[in-house]
Structures are given as structure tokens and as C-alpha cells.
Amino acid sequence: MARTLILVADDNPDSRAIMGLILEHRGYDVSTAADGEEAIREARERHPDLILMDLQMPRLSGLEAALALKEDVSTSDIPILAVTAATIDEDIREHGFCGLLRKPVLPRHIVSAVEVCCSRGSPAPEWLEVDGLLAIDEALSVETSRDGGGST
């Protein structure tokens, strides 16, 4: 049985590497792209099961790339999750995204989002959103309460 292929499109090499390592460690195959044009080319050639797409990339933004992929019959069925730290003033669903992961995002949230979007026999979610800053605040809050809430 073929393994699930995830395309990670991000212009930041560290972000690509970290997300790739997290996903490979969980048993996914990973392909990467450094900009929107490369993401479109990779998606057309490899037809991944899911794309994690940064919004602010050179040559072609993540928004433009997602719109092009959704307008192409050969790639329109691929779910695309936006992964960004950028402030978004528009509804990215109109560009074909099925969800949003706000950076910084915890590794477990990346894995959970990928699992939800790639579960066999289930359609991709209509909308999935994870705010990494809130998740980190919650994690720090749990750590603080475990430590007794203060220093001695």
C-alpha cells in the first residue's frame, strides 16, 4: 500500500525541514517546494494527498498557487492547508484552502491536522483551523500549573 504523500510548500528552508521531519517521523512521504511555482509543478507531477502551503512566498504566493491548483482539473481534488504567521484579511477559503494552521504551530497539531485531512475513506474537512499561538499559550499554562504557578 502506498504511503501518504504530503507536499510542504514554504520559502523558509527551516520551516520546510522541520515540518518535513515531523511528518516523515510519523510515516508520511514528504515532498517540498520553495515557492508557489514550484508547489504547482510538484503537485501536478506527484499529486500529493495533502499540501501544507505557506501564504507568503516568492515568485507566486500561496494564495495564487492554491487558486491555480483548484482551477486545474488534475489537482483540484488535493486538499490544501495554509500554514502561516501572516495576518489574513480575506477569506482564504475562496482560494481553495480547507484549513489554516497559524505559526508557530506545535508538531502535534501539524500531525493532527494532517491526520484529519488525510484519513482514508473520509472527505477533507470543510474547514480546519489551529491557532498555534493559542495552543502554545495553553501548553505554557498547563506547564505553569504543573509547576505550582510560580517560582520559589
C-alpha positions in Angstrom: 0.0 0.0 0.0 1.4 3.4 -1.0 2.2 5.8 1.8 0.5 9.2 2.1 2.4 11.9 0.3 2.4 15.4 1.8 3.8 18.4 -0.1 5.3 21.1 2.1 5.5 24.5 0.3 7.3 27.1 2.3 10.0 29.6 1.3 11.7 29.3 4.7 14.1 26.3 4.5 14.0 25.7 8.2 10.2 25.6 8.2 10.2 23.1 5.3 12.8 20.9 7.0 11.1 20.9 10.4 7.6 20.1 9.0 9.2 17.5 6.7 11.0 15.8 9.6 7.9 15.8 11.8 5.8 14.2 9.1 8.5 11.7 8.0 8.9 10.6 11.6 5.1 9.9 11.6 5.5 7.7 8.5 4.5 10.1 5.7 6.3 10.6 2.5 7.2 14.3 2.0 7.9 16.4 -1.0 8.9 20.1 -0.7 8.7 23.3 -2.7 10.3 26.7 -2.0 7.8 28.9 -3.8 4.4 28.9 -5.3 5.5 28.0 -8.8 7.5 25.0 -7.5 4.5 24.0 -5.5 2.2 23.9 -8.6 4.8 21.9 -10.5 5.3 19.4 -7.7 1.5 19.0 -7.2 1.0 18.3 -10.9 3.9 15.9 -11.1 3.4 14.0 -7.8 -0.3 14.6 -7.0 0.2 14.6 -3.2 -2.6 13.6 -0.7 -2.3 17.0 1.0 -0.5 20.3 0.6 0.8 22.4 3.5 1.2 25.8 1.9 2.8 29.0 3.3 0.9 32.1 2.1 3.9 34.5 1.7 6.3 33.0 -0.8 8.3 34.5 -3.7 7.5 34.2 -7.4 3.9 33.1 -6.7 2.2 33.5 -3.3 0.5 30.6 -1.6 -2.9 32.2 -2.3 -2.1 32.4 -6.0 -0.7 28.9 -6.1 -3.7 27.5 -4.3 -6.1 29.2 -6.7 -4.2 27.9 -9.7 -4.3 24.3 -8.2 -8.0 24.5 -7.6 -8.7 25.7 -11.1 -6.7 22.8 -12.6 -8.8 19.7 -13.1 -5.8 17.5 -12.4 -5.1 19.0 -9.0 -8.5 20.4 -7.9 -9.2 17.5 -5.5 -6.0 18.0 -3.4 -6.8 19.5 0.0 -4.6 22.5 0.8 -3.9 23.7 4.4 -2.5 27.2 4.8 0.4 27.3 7.2 1.3 30.9 8.0 2.2 33.5 10.6 0.8 36.3 8.4 -2.3 38.3 9.3 -5.0 37.3 6.9 -7.5 40.0 5.9 -9.5 37.9 3.4 -11.4 34.6 3.4 -8.7 32.2 2.2 -11.4 29.6 1.6 -12.2 31.5 -1.6 -8.7 30.4 -2.8 -9.4 26.8 -2.2 -7.9 26.2 1.2 -9.6 23.7 3.5 -7.9 25.0 6.7 -5.4 27.2 8.4 -2.5 26.4 10.8 -1.2 29.6 12.3 2.5 29.6 13.0 4.1 28.9 15.3 2.4 25.6 15.3 3.2 22.7 17.6 4.3 19.4 16.0 1.4 17.5 17.4 -1.0 20.0 15.8 0.7 19.6 12.4 0.3 15.8 12.7 -3.3 16.0 13.9 -4.3 18.3 11.1 -2.6 16.0 8.5 -4.4 13.0 10.0 -7.8 14.7 9.8 -7.2 15.8 6.2 -5.8 12.5 5.0 -8.0 10.0 6.8 -8.8 7.3 4.2 -12.5 7.0 3.3 -13.3 10.4 4.8 -13.5 13.6 2.9 -11.2 16.5 3.8 -12.8 18.8 6.5 -14.9 21.7 5.2 -12.7 23.9 7.4 -10.0 23.3 9.9 -8.2 26.0 11.9 -5.5 25.7 14.5 -4.0 28.8 16.1 -0.5 27.9 17.1 -0.1 30.9 19.4 -3.2 29.9 21.4 -2.0 26.3 21.6 1.4 27.4 22.8 -0.3 29.7 25.4 -2.4 26.7 26.6 0.7 24.4 26.8 2.6 27.0 28.8 -0.5 27.5 31.1 -0.5 23.7 31.7 3.2 23.7 32.4 2.8 26.6 34.8 0.0 25.0 36.7 2.1 21.7 37.0 5.0 23.7 38.4 2.7 25.3 41.0 2.3 28.5 39.2 5.4 30.4 40.3 9.0 30.3 41.3 10.4 29.9 44.8 
